[in-house]
């Protein structure tokens, strides 16, 4: 088959999509040193991420499912980098 289309199941990329939305909204940030995602604990940024998710969900994903994924990713991300020494926070 020469005409193979790349078909990625939505569920496999949904988390990556949610992380990119959260980064775009400024809800999370990536530790520059260790690459861990950190929740910036900014309620406005969270709201912004949910707005983006509902308005522009990935193909084949409902607005509601997209918002749920955002919530689940947020829940899974801590508010600090586990590898950064505590004194460097704040
Ligand atoms: Zn770190």
PDB file of the backbone (N, CA, C, O) and the ligand in Angstrom, with CONECT records:
HET     ZN  A 101       1
ATOM      1  N   UNK A   1       0.842  -1.204   0.000  1.00  0.00           N
ATOM      2  CA  UNK A   1       0.000   0.000   0.000  1.00  0.00           C
ATOM      3  C   UNK A   1       0.876   1.252   0.000  1.00  0.00           C
ATOM      4  O   UNK A   1       1.585   1.527   0.968  1.00  0.00           O
ATOM      5  N   UNK A   2       0.816   1.996  -1.085  1.00  0.00           N
ATOM      6  CA  UNK A   2       1.610   3.214  -1.156  1.00  0.00           C
ATOM      7  C   UNK A   2       0.909   4.392  -0.479  1.00  0.00           C
ATOM      8  O   UNK A   2       1.540   5.330   0.010  1.00  0.00           O
ATOM      9  N   UNK A   3      -0.410   4.303  -0.473  1.00  0.00           N
ATOM     10  CA  UNK A   3      -1.179   5.429   0.050  1.00  0.00           C
ATOM     11  C   UNK A   3      -1.520   5.241   1.524  1.00  0.00           C
ATOM     12  O   UNK A   3      -2.680   5.328   1.925  1.00  0.00           O
ATOM     13  N   UNK A   4      -0.508   4.985   2.304  1.00  0.00           N
ATOM     14  CA  UNK A   4      -0.799   4.783   3.720  1.00  0.00           C
ATOM     15  C   UNK A   4      -0.913   6.106   4.440  1.00  0.00           C
ATOM     16  O   UNK A   4      -0.022   6.954   4.391  1.00  0.00           O
ATOM     17  N   UNK A   5      -2.006   6.249   5.088  1.00  0.00           N
ATOM     18  CA  UNK A   5      -2.200   7.468   5.874  1.00  0.00           C
ATOM     19  C   UNK A   5      -1.808   7.203   7.317  1.00  0.00           C
ATOM     20  O   UNK A   5      -2.106   6.155   7.891  1.00  0.00           O
ATOM     21  N   UNK A   6      -1.144   8.168   7.866  1.00  0.00           N
ATOM     22  CA  UNK A   6      -0.786   8.022   9.271  1.00  0.00           C
ATOM     23  C   UNK A   6      -2.028   8.251  10.121  1.00  0.00           C
ATOM     24  O   UNK A   6      -2.633   9.323  10.102  1.00  0.00           O
ATOM     25  N   UNK A   7      -2.381   7.234  10.853  1.00  0.00           N
ATOM     26  CA  UNK A   7      -3.575   7.386  11.704  1.00  0.00           C
ATOM     27  C   UNK A   7      -3.205   7.117  13.145  1.00  0.00           C
ATOM     28  O   UNK A   7      -3.042   5.970  13.560  1.00  0.00           O
ATOM     29  N   UNK A   8      -3.080   8.161  13.876  1.00  0.00           N
ATOM     30  CA  UNK A   8      -2.775   8.001  15.290  1.00  0.00           C
ATOM     31  C   UNK A   8      -4.066   8.023  16.092  1.00  0.00           C
ATOM     32  O   UNK A   8      -4.882   8.929  15.927  1.00  0.00           O
ATOM     33  N   UNK A   9      -4.257   7.048  16.946  1.00  0.00           N
ATOM     34  CA  UNK A   9      -5.458   7.067  17.784  1.00  0.00           C
ATOM     35  C   UNK A   9      -5.456   8.334  18.641  1.00  0.00           C
ATOM     36  O   UNK A   9      -4.427   8.707  19.204  1.00  0.00           O
ATOM     37  N   UNK A  10      -6.612   8.990  18.736  1.00  0.00           N
ATOM     38  CA  UNK A  10      -6.698  10.255  19.459  1.00  0.00           C
ATOM     39  C   UNK A  10      -6.216  10.106  20.896  1.00  0.00           C
ATOM     40  O   UNK A  10      -5.578  11.002  21.449  1.00  0.00           O
ATOM     41  N   UNK A  11      -6.531   8.967  21.485  1.00  0.00           N
ATOM     42  CA  UNK A  11      -6.238   8.789  22.900  1.00  0.00           C
ATOM     43  C   UNK A  11      -4.736   8.824  23.174  1.00  0.00           C
ATOM     44  O   UNK A  11      -4.317   9.208  24.266  1.00  0.00           O
ATOM     45  N   UNK A  12      -3.922   8.426  22.190  1.00  0.00           N
ATOM     46  CA  UNK A  12      -2.480   8.374  22.414  1.00  0.00           C
ATOM     47  C   UNK A  12      -1.841   9.755  22.402  1.00  0.00           C
ATOM     48  O   UNK A  12      -0.788   9.965  23.005  1.00  0.00           O
ATOM     49  N   UNK A  13      -2.476  10.690  21.717  1.00  0.00           N
ATOM     50  CA  UNK A  13      -1.884  12.014  21.624  1.00  0.00           C
ATOM     51  C   UNK A  13      -2.641  13.030  22.485  1.00  0.00           C
ATOM     52  O   UNK A  13      -2.252  14.195  22.574  1.00  0.00           O
ATOM     53  N   UNK A  14      -3.719  12.577  23.111  1.00  0.00           N
ATOM     54  CA  UNK A  14      -4.576  13.505  23.847  1.00  0.00           C
ATOM     55  C   UNK A  14      -3.831  14.164  25.003  1.00  0.00           C
ATOM     56  O   UNK A  14      -3.995  15.358  25.254  1.00  0.00           O
ATOM     57  N   UNK A  15      -3.019  13.388  25.701  1.00  0.00           N
ATOM     58  CA  UNK A  15      -2.264  13.951  26.822  1.00  0.00           C
ATOM     59  C   UNK A  15      -1.241  14.978  26.333  1.00  0.00           C
ATOM     60  O   UNK A  15      -1.074  16.046  26.923  1.00  0.00           O
ATOM     61  N   UNK A  16      -0.567  14.627  25.245  1.00  0.00           N
ATOM     62  CA  UNK A  16       0.399  15.569  24.679  1.00  0.00           C
ATOM     63  C   UNK A  16      -0.285  16.845  24.221  1.00  0.00           C
ATOM     64  O   UNK A  16       0.243  17.945  24.383  1.00  0.00           O
ATOM     65  N   UNK A  17      -1.459  16.680  23.651  1.00  0.00           N
ATOM     66  CA  UNK A  17      -2.226  17.849  23.230  1.00  0.00           C
ATOM     67  C   UNK A  17      -2.598  18.706  24.441  1.00  0.00           C
ATOM     68  O   UNK A  17      -2.459  19.929  24.414  1.00  0.00           O
ATOM     69  N   UNK A  18      -3.072  18.047  25.501  1.00  0.00           N
ATOM     70  CA  UNK A  18      -3.476  18.779  26.709  1.00  0.00           C
ATOM     71  C   UNK A  18      -2.290  19.555  27.289  1.00  0.00           C
ATOM     72  O   UNK A  18      -2.444  20.697  27.722  1.00  0.00           O
ATOM     73  N   UNK A  19      -1.121  18.938  27.296  1.00  0.00           N
ATOM     74  CA  UNK A  19       0.070  19.614  27.820  1.00  0.00           C
ATOM     75  C   UNK A  19       0.403  20.839  26.975  1.00  0.00           C
ATOM     76  O   UNK A  19       0.775  21.883  27.511  1.00  0.00           O
ATOM     77  N   UNK A  20       0.272  20.714  25.659  1.00  0.00           N
ATOM     78  CA  UNK A  20       0.588  21.861  24.802  1.00  0.00           C
ATOM     79  C   UNK A  20      -0.405  22.996  25.021  1.00  0.00           C
ATOM     80  O   UNK A  20      -0.036  24.169  24.974  1.00  0.00           O
ATOM     81  N   UNK A  21      -1.684  22.639  25.265  1.00  0.00           N
ATOM     82  CA  UNK A  21      -2.688  23.669  25.547  1.00  0.00           C
ATOM     83  C   UNK A  21      -2.375  24.361  26.875  1.00  0.00           C
ATOM     84  O   UNK A  21      -2.461  25.584  26.987  1.00  0.00           O
ATOM     85  N   UNK A  22      -2.011  23.561  27.874  1.00  0.00           N
ATOM     86  CA  UNK A  22      -1.709  24.121  29.196  1.00  0.00           C
ATOM     87  C   UNK A  22      -0.476  25.029  29.140  1.00  0.00           C
ATOM     88  O   UNK A  22      -0.418  26.051  29.825  1.00  0.00           O
ATOM     89  N   UNK A  23       0.504  24.648  28.321  1.00  0.00           N
ATOM     90  CA  UNK A  23       1.683  25.489  28.150  1.00  0.00           C
ATOM     91  C   UNK A  23       1.307  26.789  27.460  1.00  0.00           C
ATOM     92  O   UNK A  23       1.761  27.868  27.840  1.00  0.00           O
ATOM     93  N   UNK A  24       0.463  26.663  26.432  1.00  0.00           N
ATOM     94  CA  UNK A  24       0.043  27.839  25.671  1.00  0.00           C
ATOM     95  C   UNK A  24      -0.714  28.819  26.560  1.00  0.00           C
ATOM     96  O   UNK A  24      -0.566  30.035  26.433  1.00  0.00           O
ATOM     97  N   UNK A  25      -1.524  28.273  27.459  1.00  0.00           N
ATOM     98  CA  UNK A  25      -2.323  29.124  28.344  1.00  0.00           C
ATOM     99  C   UNK A  25      -1.496  29.667  29.505  1.00  0.00           C
ATOM    100  O   UNK A  25      -1.947  30.554  30.230  1.00  0.00           O
ATOM    101  N   UNK A  26      -0.300  29.142  29.680  1.00  0.00           N
ATOM    102  CA  UNK A  26       0.523  29.581  30.793  1.00  0.00           C
ATOM    103  C   UNK A  26       0.123  28.910  32.097  1.00  0.00           C
ATOM    104  O   UNK A  26       0.500  29.373  33.174  1.00  0.00           O
ATOM    105  N   UNK A  27      -0.639  27.823  32.013  1.00  0.00           N
ATOM    106  CA  UNK A  27      -1.093  27.134  33.218  1.00  0.00           C
ATOM    107  C   UNK A  27       0.017  26.275  33.815  1.00  0.00           C
ATOM    108  O   UNK A  27       0.071  26.060  35.026  1.00  0.00           O
ATOM    109  N   UNK A  28       0.894  25.791  32.953  1.00  0.00           N
ATOM    110  CA  UNK A  28       2.024  24.991  33.436  1.00  0.00           C
ATOM    111  C   UNK A  28       3.290  25.522  32.770  1.00  0.00           C
ATOM    112  O   UNK A  28       3.238  26.235  31.768  1.00  0.00           O
ATOM    113  N   UNK A  29       4.418  25.157  33.351  1.00  0.00           N
ATOM    114  CA  UNK A  29       5.670  25.492  32.684  1.00  0.00           C
ATOM    115  C   UNK A  29       6.620  24.319  32.834  1.00  0.00           C
ATOM    116  O   UNK A  29       6.432  23.442  33.678  1.00  0.00           O
ATOM    117  N   UNK A  30       7.628  24.326  32.006  1.00  0.00           N
ATOM    118  CA  UNK A  30       8.570  23.226  32.015  1.00  0.00           C
ATOM    119  C   UNK A  30       9.842  23.673  32.719  1.00  0.00           C
ATOM    120  O   UNK A  30      10.374  24.746  32.432  1.00  0.00           O
ATOM    121  N   UNK A  31      10.332  22.840  33.648  1.00  0.00           N
ATOM    122  CA  UNK A  31      11.596  23.159  34.303  1.00  0.00           C
ATOM    123  C   UNK A  31      12.693  23.161  33.246  1.00  0.00           C
ATOM    124  O   UNK A  31      12.877  22.178  32.528  1.00  0.00           O
ATOM    125  N   UNK A  32      13.418  24.272  33.156  1.00  0.00           N
ATOM    126  CA  UNK A  32      14.428  24.386  32.108  1.00  0.00           C
ATOM    127  C   UNK A  32      15.563  23.401  32.314  1.00  0.00           C
ATOM    128  O   UNK A  32      16.201  22.959  31.359  1.00  0.00           O
ATOM    129  N   UNK A  33      15.807  23.061  33.579  1.00  0.00           N
ATOM    130  CA  UNK A  33      16.925  22.194  33.879  1.00  0.00           C
ATOM    131  C   UNK A  33      16.577  20.715  33.751  1.00  0.00           C
ATOM    132  O   UNK A  33      17.377  19.925  33.249  1.00  0.00           O
ATOM    133  N   UNK A  34      15.383  20.344  34.205  1.00  0.00           N
ATOM    134  CA  UNK A  34      15.042  18.926  34.297  1.00  0.00           C
ATOM    135  C   UNK A  34      13.900  18.488  33.386  1.00  0.00           C
ATOM    136  O   UNK A  34      13.678  17.291  33.199  1.00  0.00           O
ATOM    137  N   UNK A  35      13.185  19.439  32.826  1.00  0.00           N
ATOM    138  CA  UNK A  35      12.132  19.088  31.878  1.00  0.00           C
ATOM    139  C   UNK A  35      10.818  18.663  32.500  1.00  0.00           C
ATOM    140  O   UNK A  35       9.902  18.265  31.780  1.00  0.00           O
ATOM    141  N   UNK A  36      10.698  18.737  33.828  1.00  0.00           N
ATOM    142  CA  UNK A  36       9.438  18.372  34.468  1.00  0.00           C
ATOM    143  C   UNK A  36       8.410  19.484  34.274  1.00  0.00           C
ATOM    144  O   UNK A  36       8.735  20.669  34.336  1.00  0.00           O
ATOM    145  N   UNK A  37       7.173  19.077  34.038  1.00  0.00           N
ATOM    146  CA  UNK A  37       6.112  20.063  33.958  1.00  0.00           C
ATOM    147  C   UNK A  37       5.687  20.466  35.373  1.00  0.00           C
ATOM    148  O   UNK A  37       5.597  19.632  36.273  1.00  0.00           O
ATOM    149  N   UNK A  38       5.433  21.749  35.543  1.00  0.00           N
ATOM    150  CA  UNK A  38       5.009  22.241  36.847  1.00  0.00           C
ATOM    151  C   UNK A  38       3.733  23.051  36.702  1.00  0.00           C
ATOM    152  O   UNK A  38       3.591  23.871  35.796  1.00  0.00           O
ATOM    153  N   UNK A  39       2.813  22.799  37.615  1.00  0.00           N
ATOM    154  CA  UNK A  39       1.572  23.573  37.669  1.00  0.00           C
ATOM    155  C   UNK A  39       1.899  24.948  38.239  1.00  0.00           C
ATOM    156  O   UNK A  39       2.462  25.052  39.328  1.00  0.00           O
ATOM    157  N   UNK A  40       1.547  26.002  37.508  1.00  0.00           N
ATOM    158  CA  UNK A  40       1.868  27.344  37.993  1.00  0.00           C
ATOM    159  C   UNK A  40       0.814  27.850  38.974  1.00  0.00           C
ATOM    160  O   UNK A  40       0.917  28.962  39.490  1.00  0.00           O
ATOM    161  N   UNK A  41      -0.208  27.014  39.228  1.00  0.00           N
ATOM    162  CA  UNK A  41      -1.242  27.336  40.222  1.00  0.00           C
ATOM    163  C   UNK A  41      -1.875  28.696  39.955  1.00  0.00           C
ATOM    164  O   UNK A  41      -2.147  29.458  40.883  1.00  0.00           O
ATOM    165  N   UNK A  42      -2.102  28.987  38.698  1.00  0.00           N
ATOM    166  CA  UNK A  42      -2.742  30.242  38.310  1.00  0.00           C
ATOM    167  C   UNK A  42      -4.149  29.929  37.814  1.00  0.00           C
ATOM    168  O   UNK A  42      -4.322  29.417  36.708  1.00  0.00           O
ATOM    169  N   UNK A  43      -5.166  30.241  38.644  1.00  0.00           N
ATOM    170  CA  UNK A  43      -6.551  29.872  38.282  1.00  0.00           C
ATOM    171  C   UNK A  43      -6.990  30.488  36.962  1.00  0.00           C
ATOM    172  O   UNK A  43      -7.766  29.881  36.224  1.00  0.00           O
ATOM    173  N   UNK A  44      -6.500  31.690  36.656  1.00  0.00           N
ATOM    174  CA  UNK A  44      -6.882  32.325  35.399  1.00  0.00           C
ATOM    175  C   UNK A  44      -6.292  31.578  34.213  1.00  0.00           C
ATOM    176  O   UNK A  44      -6.942  31.413  33.181  1.00  0.00           O
ATOM    177  N   UNK A  45      -5.061  31.131  34.371  1.00  0.00           N
ATOM    178  CA  UNK A  45      -4.426  30.361  33.306  1.00  0.00           C
ATOM    179  C   UNK A  45      -5.136  29.022  33.129  1.00  0.00           C
ATOM    180  O   UNK A  45      -5.282  28.532  32.009  1.00  0.00           O
ATOM    181  N   UNK A  46      -5.581  28.429  34.253  1.00  0.00           N
ATOM    182  CA  UNK A  46      -6.338  27.183  34.159  1.00  0.00           C
ATOM    183  C   UNK A  46      -7.607  27.412  33.338  1.00  0.00           C
ATOM    184  O   UNK A  46      -7.929  26.638  32.436  1.00  0.00           O
ATOM    185  N   UNK A  47      -8.320  28.494  33.672  1.00  0.00           N
ATOM    186  CA  UNK A  47      -9.550  28.818  32.950  1.00  0.00           C
ATOM    187  C   UNK A  47      -9.279  28.991  31.462  1.00  0.00           C
ATOM    188  O   UNK A  47     -10.033  28.521  30.610  1.00  0.00           O
ATOM    189  N   UNK A  48      -8.171  29.685  31.173  1.00  0.00           N
ATOM    190  CA  UNK A  48      -7.801  29.929  29.784  1.00  0.00           C
ATOM    191  C   UNK A  48      -7.566  28.598  29.065  1.00  0.00           C
ATOM    192  O   UNK A  48      -7.979  28.425  27.918  1.00  0.00           O
ATOM    193  N   UNK A  49      -6.909  27.675  29.737  1.00  0.00           N
ATOM    194  CA  UNK A  49      -6.637  26.373  29.124  1.00  0.00           C
ATOM    195  C   UNK A  49      -7.939  25.632  28.835  1.00  0.00           C
ATOM    196  O   UNK A  49      -8.089  25.015  27.780  1.00  0.00           O
ATOM    197  N   UNK A  50      -8.883  25.697  29.783  1.00  0.00           N
ATOM    198  CA  UNK A  50     -10.171  25.029  29.560  1.00  0.00           C
ATOM    199  C   UNK A  50     -10.921  25.686  28.405  1.00  0.00           C
ATOM    200  O   UNK A  50     -11.569  25.002  27.613  1.00  0.00           O
ATOM    201  N   UNK A  51     -10.833  27.011  28.312  1.00  0.00           N
ATOM    202  CA  UNK A  51     -11.486  27.718  27.203  1.00  0.00           C
ATOM    203  C   UNK A  51     -10.923  27.254  25.861  1.00  0.00           C
ATOM    204  O   UNK A  51     -11.665  26.958  24.925  1.00  0.00           O
ATOM    205  N   UNK A  52      -9.582  27.197  25.792  1.00  0.00           N
ATOM    206  CA  UNK A  52      -8.937  26.757  24.547  1.00  0.00           C
ATOM    207  C   UNK A  52      -9.374  25.331  24.218  1.00  0.00           C
ATOM    208  O   UNK A  52      -9.685  25.015  23.070  1.00  0.00           O
ATOM    209  N   UNK A  53      -9.392  24.471  25.246  1.00  0.00           N
ATOM    210  CA  UNK A  53      -9.735  23.064  25.035  1.00  0.00           C
ATOM    211  C   UNK A  53     -11.155  22.917  24.494  1.00  0.00           C
ATOM    212  O   UNK A  53     -11.403  22.126  23.584  1.00  0.00           O
ATOM    213  N   UNK A  54     -12.079  23.682  25.061  1.00  0.00           N
ATOM    214  CA  UNK A  54     -13.471  23.557  24.640  1.00  0.00           C
ATOM    215  C   UNK A  54     -13.689  24.146  23.255  1.00  0.00           C
ATOM    216  O   UNK A  54     -14.478  23.631  22.462  1.00  0.00           O
ATOM    217  N   UNK A  55     -12.973  25.243  22.975  1.00  0.00           N
ATOM    218  CA  UNK A  55     -13.181  25.908  21.694  1.00  0.00           C
ATOM    219  C   UNK A  55     -12.455  25.209  20.558  1.00  0.00           C
ATOM    220  O   UNK A  55     -12.894  25.263  19.409  1.00  0.00           O
ATOM    221  N   UNK A  56     -11.352  24.556  20.874  1.00  0.00           N
ATOM    222  CA  UNK A  56     -10.548  23.968  19.817  1.00  0.00           C
ATOM    223  C   UNK A  56     -10.036  22.584  20.212  1.00  0.00           C
ATOM    224  O   UNK A  56      -8.829  22.369  20.323  1.00  0.00           O
ATOM    225  N   UNK A  57     -10.973  21.637  20.426  1.00  0.00           N
ATOM    226  CA  UNK A  57     -10.545  20.292  20.804  1.00  0.00           C
ATOM    227  C   UNK A  57      -9.906  19.576  19.618  1.00  0.00           C
ATOM    228  O   UNK A  57     -10.157  19.941  18.470  1.00  0.00           O
ATOM    229  N   UNK A  58      -9.071  18.544  19.888  1.00  0.00           N
ATOM    230  CA  UNK A  58      -8.448  17.810  18.786  1.00  0.00           C
ATOM    231  C   UNK A  58      -9.501  17.071  17.951  1.00  0.00           C
ATOM    232  O   UNK A  58     -10.630  16.856  18.394  1.00  0.00           O
ATOM    233  N   UNK A  59      -9.106  16.692  16.747  1.00  0.00           N
ATOM    234  CA  UNK A  59     -10.008  15.942  15.871  1.00  0.00           C
ATOM    235  C   UNK A  59     -10.556  14.698  16.554  1.00  0.00           C
ATOM    236  O   UNK A  59      -9.807  13.919  17.144  1.00  0.00           O
ATOM    237  N   UNK A  60     -11.850  14.524  16.470  1.00  0.00           N
ATOM    238  CA  UNK A  60     -12.465  13.318  17.008  1.00  0.00           C
ATOM    239  C   UNK A  60     -12.663  13.346  18.507  1.00  0.00           C
ATOM    240  O   UNK A  60     -13.097  12.353  19.090  1.00  0.00           O
ATOM    241  N   UNK A  61     -12.356  14.456  19.139  1.00  0.00           N
ATOM    242  CA  UNK A  61     -12.523  14.566  20.588  1.00  0.00           C
ATOM    243  C   UNK A  61     -13.561  15.654  20.867  1.00  0.00           C
ATOM    244  O   UNK A  61     -13.483  16.757  20.326  1.00  0.00           O
ATOM    245  N   UNK A  62     -14.517  15.330  21.708  1.00  0.00           N
ATOM    246  CA  UNK A  62     -15.546  16.313  22.029  1.00  0.00           C
ATOM    247  C   UNK A  62     -14.972  17.396  22.949  1.00  0.00           C
ATOM    248  O   UNK A  62     -13.961  17.188  23.620  1.00  0.00           O
ATOM    249  N   UNK A  63     -15.637  18.548  22.964  1.00  0.00           N
ATOM    250  CA  UNK A  63     -15.187  19.645  23.828  1.00  0.00           C
ATOM    251  C   UNK A  63     -15.145  19.196  25.280  1.00  0.00           C
ATOM    252  O   UNK A  63     -14.248  19.567  26.037  1.00  0.00           O
ATOM    253  N   UNK A  64     -16.139  18.385  25.655  1.00  0.00           N
ATOM    254  CA  UNK A  64     -16.212  17.927  27.038  1.00  0.00           C
ATOM    255  C   UNK A  64     -15.042  17.000  27.379  1.00  0.00           C
ATOM    256  O   UNK A  64     -14.416  17.136  28.431  1.00  0.00           O
ATOM    257  N   UNK A  65     -14.756  16.051  26.470  1.00  0.00           N
ATOM    258  CA  UNK A  65     -13.654  15.121  26.702  1.00  0.00           C
ATOM    259  C   UNK A  65     -12.320  15.865  26.735  1.00  0.00           C
ATOM    260  O   UNK A  65     -11.422  15.512  27.499  1.00  0.00           O
ATOM    261  N   UNK A  66     -12.202  16.888  25.905  1.00  0.00           N
ATOM    262  CA  UNK A  66     -10.968  17.679  25.878  1.00  0.00           C
ATOM    263  C   UNK A  66     -10.764  18.381  27.220  1.00  0.00           C
ATOM    264  O   UNK A  66      -9.653  18.420  27.749  1.00  0.00           O
ATOM    265  N   UNK A  67     -11.861  18.942  27.770  1.00  0.00           N
ATOM    266  CA  UNK A  67     -11.775  19.629  29.057  1.00  0.00           C
ATOM    267  C   UNK A  67     -11.434  18.649  30.171  1.00  0.00           C
ATOM    268  O   UNK A  67     -10.673  18.979  31.081  1.00  0.00           O
ATOM    269  N   UNK A  68     -11.992  17.447  30.102  1.00  0.00           N
ATOM    270  CA  UNK A  68     -11.694  16.422  31.113  1.00  0.00           C
ATOM    271  C   UNK A  68     -10.216  16.067  31.071  1.00  0.00           C
ATOM    272  O   UNK A  68      -9.580  15.903  32.112  1.00  0.00           O
ATOM    273  N   UNK A  69      -9.668  15.946  29.857  1.00  0.00           N
ATOM    274  CA  UNK A  69      -8.249  15.607  29.725  1.00  0.00           C
ATOM    275  C   UNK A  69      -7.366  16.707  30.315  1.00  0.00           C
ATOM    276  O   UNK A  69      -6.358  16.429  30.964  1.00  0.00           O
ATOM    277  N   UNK A  70      -7.759  17.956  30.078  1.00  0.00           N
ATOM    278  CA  UNK A  70      -7.019  19.078  30.662  1.00  0.00           C
ATOM    279  C   UNK A  70      -6.998  18.936  32.191  1.00  0.00           C
ATOM    280  O   UNK A  70      -5.954  19.095  32.824  1.00  0.00           O
ATOM    281  N   UNK A  71      -8.165  18.636  32.771  1.00  0.00           N
ATOM    282  CA  UNK A  71      -8.269  18.504  34.224  1.00  0.00           C
ATOM    283  C   UNK A  71      -7.398  17.357  34.727  1.00  0.00           C
ATOM    284  O   UNK A  71      -6.740  17.474  35.761  1.00  0.00           O
ATOM    285  N   UNK A  72      -7.398  16.248  33.987  1.00  0.00           N
ATOM    286  CA  UNK A  72      -6.627  15.086  34.432  1.00  0.00           C
ATOM    287  C   UNK A  72      -5.127  15.349  34.353  1.00  0.00           C
ATOM    288  O   UNK A  72      -4.373  14.948  35.239  1.00  0.00           O
ATOM    289  N   UNK A  73      -4.701  16.021  33.293  1.00  0.00           N
ATOM    290  CA  UNK A  73      -3.274  16.336  33.168  1.00  0.00           C
ATOM    291  C   UNK A  73      -2.861  17.303  34.270  1.00  0.00           C
ATOM    292  O   UNK A  73      -1.792  17.160  34.863  1.00  0.00           O
ATOM    293  N   UNK A  74      -3.718  18.291  34.542  1.00  0.00           N
ATOM    294  CA  UNK A  74      -3.422  19.245  35.612  1.00  0.00           C
ATOM    295  C   UNK A  74      -3.266  18.520  36.943  1.00  0.00           C
ATOM    296  O   UNK A  74      -2.372  18.828  37.732  1.00  0.00           O
ATOM    297  N   UNK A  75      -4.145  17.557  37.180  1.00  0.00           N
ATOM    298  CA  UNK A  75      -4.101  16.817  38.438  1.00  0.00           C
ATOM    299  C   UNK A  75      -2.813  16.014  38.566  1.00  0.00           C
ATOM    300  O   UNK A  75      -2.308  15.801  39.669  1.00  0.00           O
ATOM    301  N   UNK A  76      -2.289  15.574  37.431  1.00  0.00           N
ATOM    302  CA  UNK A  76      -1.118  14.699  37.453  1.00  0.00           C
ATOM    303  C   UNK A  76       0.183  15.496  37.559  1.00  0.00           C
ATOM    304  O   UNK A  76       1.254  14.923  37.759  1.00  0.00           O
ATOM    305  N   UNK A  77       0.084  16.819  37.425  1.00  0.00           N
ATOM    306  CA  UNK A  77       1.290  17.643  37.436  1.00  0.00           C
ATOM    307  C   UNK A  77       1.426  18.346  38.785  1.00  0.00           C
ATOM    308  O   UNK A  77       0.482  18.976  39.261  1.00  0.00           O
ATOM    309  N   UNK A  78       2.586  18.238  39.387  1.00  0.00           N
ATOM    310  CA  UNK A  78       2.839  18.871  40.675  1.00  0.00           C
ATOM    311  C   UNK A  78       3.136  20.343  40.504  1.00  0.00           C
ATOM    312  O   UNK A  78       3.335  20.817  39.385  1.00  0.00           O
ATOM    313  N   UNK A  79       3.169  21.079  41.622  1.00  0.00           N
ATOM    314  CA  UNK A  79       3.397  22.518  41.509  1.00  0.00           C
ATOM    315  C   UNK A  79       4.875  22.879  41.620  1.00  0.00           C
ATOM    316  O   UNK A  79       5.233  24.057  41.631  1.00  0.00           O
ATOM    317  N   UNK A  80       5.726  21.866  41.702  1.00  0.00           N
ATOM    318  CA  UNK A  80       7.153  22.153  41.683  1.00  0.00           C
ATOM    319  C   UNK A  80       7.888  21.016  40.997  1.00  0.00           C
ATOM    320  O   UNK A  80       7.371  19.904  40.884  1.00  0.00           O
ATOM    321  N   UNK A  81       9.089  21.301  40.545  1.00  0.00           N
ATOM    322  CA  UNK A  81       9.896  20.277  39.904  1.00  0.00           C
ATOM    323  C   UNK A  81      10.456  19.350  40.973  1.00  0.00           C
ATOM    324  O   UNK A  81      11.089  19.819  41.919  1.00  0.00           O
ATOM    325  N   UNK A  82      10.238  18.048  40.842  1.00  0.00           N
ATOM    326  CA  UNK A  82      10.713  17.108  41.874  1.00  0.00           C
ATOM    327  C   UNK A  82      12.230  17.059  41.986  1.00  0.00           C
ATOM    328  O   UNK A  82      12.752  16.556  42.982  1.00  0.00           O
ATOM    329  N   UNK A  83      12.939  17.559  41.010  1.00  0.00           N
ATOM    330  CA  UNK A  83      14.396  17.463  41.023  1.00  0.00           C
ATOM    331  C   UNK A  83      15.089  18.766  41.408  1.00  0.00           C
ATOM    332  O   UNK A  83      16.290  18.786  41.677  1.00  0.00           O
ATOM    333  N   UNK A  84      14.318  19.855  41.433  1.00  0.00           N
ATOM    334  CA  UNK A  84      14.930  21.124  41.810  1.00  0.00           C
ATOM    335  C   UNK A  84      15.042  21.193  43.327  1.00  0.00           C
ATOM    336  O   UNK A  84      14.122  20.787  44.037  1.00  0.00           O
ATOM    337  N   UNK A  85      16.165  21.705  43.829  1.00  0.00           N
ATOM    338  CA  UNK A  85      16.293  21.881  45.286  1.00  0.00           C
ATOM    339  C   UNK A  85      15.248  22.882  45.788  1.00  0.00           C
ATOM    340  O   UNK A  85      14.978  23.880  45.120  1.00  0.00           O
ATOM    341  N   UNK A  86      14.665  22.624  46.954  1.00  0.00           N
ATOM    342  CA  UNK A  86      13.557  23.452  47.478  1.00  0.00           C
ATOM    343  C   UNK A  86      13.927  24.929  47.584  1.00  0.00           C
ATOM    344  O   UNK A  86      13.064  25.784  47.392  1.00  0.00           O
ATOM    345  N   UNK A  87      15.175  25.250  47.882  1.00  0.00           N
ATOM    346  CA  UNK A  87      15.519  26.649  48.101  1.00  0.00           C
ATOM    347  C   UNK A  87      15.458  27.479  46.828  1.00  0.00           C
ATOM    348  O   UNK A  87      15.457  28.708  46.889  1.00  0.00           O
ATOM    349  N   UNK A  88      15.406  26.816  45.670  1.00  0.00           N
ATOM    350  CA  UNK A  88      15.365  27.568  44.416  1.00  0.00           C
ATOM    351  C   UNK A  88      13.945  27.943  44.033  1.00  0.00           C
ATOM    352  O   UNK A  88      13.731  28.650  43.048  1.00  0.00           O
ATOM    353  N   UNK A  89      12.965  27.469  44.812  1.00  0.00           N
ATOM    354  CA  UNK A  89      11.572  27.791  44.493  1.00  0.00           C
ATOM    355  C   UNK A  89      11.199  29.135  45.114  1.00  0.00           C
ATOM    356  O   UNK A  89      11.516  29.403  46.272  1.00  0.00           O
ATOM    357  N   UNK A  90      10.545  29.948  44.354  1.00  0.00           N
ATOM    358  CA  UNK A  90      10.101  31.236  44.846  1.00  0.00           C
ATOM    359  C   UNK A  90      11.196  32.246  44.578  1.00  0.00           C
ATOM    360  O   UNK A  90      11.047  33.422  44.912  1.00  0.00           O
TER     361      UNK A  90
HETATM  362 ZN    ZN A 101      13.939  21.175  37.942  1.00  0.00          ZN
END
